[in-house]
Amino acid sequence: MHYIYLITFGLLSIALVLIFIRLLIGPTLPDRVVALELLATVIVGMTGAHAIFTERSSFIDVAIVTALTAFLAAIGFARFLERGGPRDD
């Protein structure tokens, strides 16, 4: 079971690094917004995996709150981009 834990968190950590690179070099703002949403999704996955491996149900609540917060942030970014995004004055 310990090896599964290490493999799971190793792969999710690699995903976090790749997502962070996309976040930094994303050529447009929508690319960065998608990277932020994916970053939140991987963090929710890590929290859920930790809850499963440690058998603590309180981490599931943390994962749900994080997912809902990320969803609201995605809606906010989408509305911002829909109304024109950043202005170059």
C-alpha positions in Angstrom: 0.0 0.0 0.0 2.9 2.3 0.7 4.2 2.0 -2.9 0.8 2.9 -4.3 0.8 6.0 -2.1 4.2 7.0 -3.4 3.4 6.4 -7.0 0.1 8.3 -6.8 1.6 11.3 -5.1 4.7 11.2 -7.4 2.5 11.3 -10.5 0.3 14.0 -9.1 3.4 16.1 -8.2 4.8 15.7 -11.7 1.4 16.9 -13.0 1.6 19.9 -10.6 5.0 20.9 -12.0 3.8 20.6 -15.6 0.7 22.6 -14.9 2.7 25.3 -13.1 5.0 25.6 -16.2 1.9 26.0 -18.4 0.7 28.6 -16.0 3.9 30.6 -16.3 4.5 30.3 -20.1 0.8 30.2 -21.2 0.7 32.7 -24.1 -2.8 33.9 -23.4 -4.9 34.6 -20.4 -7.5 31.8 -21.2 -4.5 29.3 -21.2 -3.6 30.5 -17.8 -7.2 30.3 -16.5 -7.4 26.7 -17.8 -4.1 25.9 -16.1 -5.4 27.4 -12.8 -8.5 25.3 -13.0 -6.5 22.1 -13.7 -4.1 23.0 -10.8 -7.1 23.2 -8.5 -8.4 19.9 -9.8 -5.1 18.1 -9.2 -5.0 19.6 -5.7 -8.5 18.2 -5.0 -7.3 14.8 -6.3 -4.3 14.9 -4.0 -6.5 15.8 -1.1 -8.9 13.0 -2.0 -6.1 10.5 -2.4 -4.7 11.5 1.0 -8.1 11.0 2.6 -8.3 7.5 1.1 -4.8 6.5 2.2 -5.1 7.9 5.7 -8.7 6.8 6.1 -9.7 10.2 7.4 -13.0 11.4 6.1 -12.4 15.0 7.2 -10.1 15.4 4.2 -13.0 14.7 1.9 -14.7 17.8 3.2 -11.6 19.8 2.5 -11.5 18.4 -1.1 -15.2 19.3 -1.6 -14.7 22.9 -0.4 -11.6 23.3 -2.5 -13.5 22.0 -5.6 -16.4 24.4 -5.0 -14.1 27.3 -4.5 -12.2 26.4 -7.7 -15.6 26.2 -9.6 -16.6 29.6 -8.4 -13.2 31.0 -9.4 -13.6 29.5 -12.9 -17.0 31.1 -13.2 -15.5 34.5 -12.2 -12.7 34.2 -14.7 -15.1 33.2 -17.4 -17.3 36.2 -16.8 -14.2 38.4 -16.7 -13.0 37.1 -20.1 -16.5 37.3 -21.5 -16.8 41.0 -20.7 -13.6 41.8 -22.5 -10.7 40.7 -20.3 -7.9 43.0 -19.5 -7.9 46.3 -21.3 -4.7 47.7 -22.9 -5.2 51.5 -22.6 
